[in-house]
């Protein structure tokens, strides 16, 4: 790990679950935007280290920290990282889990696990880094279309994403006078591990279902994060931006 300060005018971006999937694309995109990258991973250390190496190869500093967002001690330890202490300019709450369980088969253990990761984990991270968030910090929360739409095989997931979104919108109203902005991105189908179990027929039917006729890429989400954390969105806060190729239009 090096201790280079971020480039002048830019800052430090913290991305949870930034080592793979959408998080990896966000980490790389925010690095390309000029931000120093502090990404967290839970189980997948190798992909996270590869993302860090690829960012460093471009001349931007990056570091990966192991942090299970459901473990308060690990979250507290993350908050002691020197880059957190120096101040966080961009916080992307991206981590998440989605285990398909039919709504009628959901049990309390599973519900608690999903809420603990997707909702409480995001809250714990924000709470831990809140004291060092910049006055103009930009917070971006990765929700889901299912947080508005619901799902028969993801009632727990949908509920966790709905909670996350309404928490984020509440926070946006609270911190706006300070100059901080909080926005939610609600992706539709995105080509990551979450869809890895799809058969080729299922994938084709998803593509057909999307009006733009393709499954989203992690980069589609990363470019929206880039916009929402940049100056071009300076008058946007408390928004839920649906990035789904027209799949769901609330
Ligand atoms: P992936 O399964 O590829 O990535 C999930 C990420 O979350 C990984 O980086 C993983 O880290 C991290 N994570 C999971 N559990 C924990 C935990 N307890 N503590 C810390 N990190 C954890 O999926 P995506 O990239 O697709 O998902 C990213 C976000 O996008 C999620 O919030 C997801 O709900 C959301 N989303 C995705 C959609 C899609 O179609 N792909 C659609 C709508 C929303 P590690 O691998 O190290 O364990």
Boltz pocket constraint, residues with backbone or C-beta under 6 A from the ligand:
constraints:
  - pocket:
      binder: B
      contacts: [[A, 16], [A, 17], [A, 18], [A, 19], [A, 20], [A, 21], [A, 22], [A, 23], [A, 40], [A, 41], [A, 42], [A, 43], [A, 44], [A, 45], [A, 67], [A, 68], [A, 69], [A, 70], [A, 93], [A, 94], [A, 95], [A, 96], [A, 97], [A, 98], [A, 117], [A, 121], [A, 142], [A, 143], [A, 144], [A, 145], [A, 186], [A, 187], [A, 188], [A, 189], [A, 190], [A, 191], [A, 192], [A, 193], [A, 194], [A, 195]]
      max_distance: 6.0
